């Protein structure tokens, strides 16, 4: 009986250490992947989220351009967008 009790205590101790480790190692799905873009001219970062995407689409309409993903745009167009963006902030 003493041997069984000792074995159960050992298993309980191993489980007590293993459970928190396994829970920390288990990745949790993120609600949204955060993308940050560095604006070299203004030396600041911008989070690319839904609000920024709407502003980017407004920019494309204002410039009479067809939609193309920001990362696919030429660097010159990206720089022009950030200049426009700083002159046209959100009015929330």
Buried (B, 14 or more C-beta within 10 A) or exposed (E): EEEEEEEEEEEEEEEEEEEEEEEEEEEEEEEEEEEEBEBEEEEEEBEBEEEBEEBBEBBBEEEEEEEEEBEEBEEEBBBBBBEBBEEEEEEE
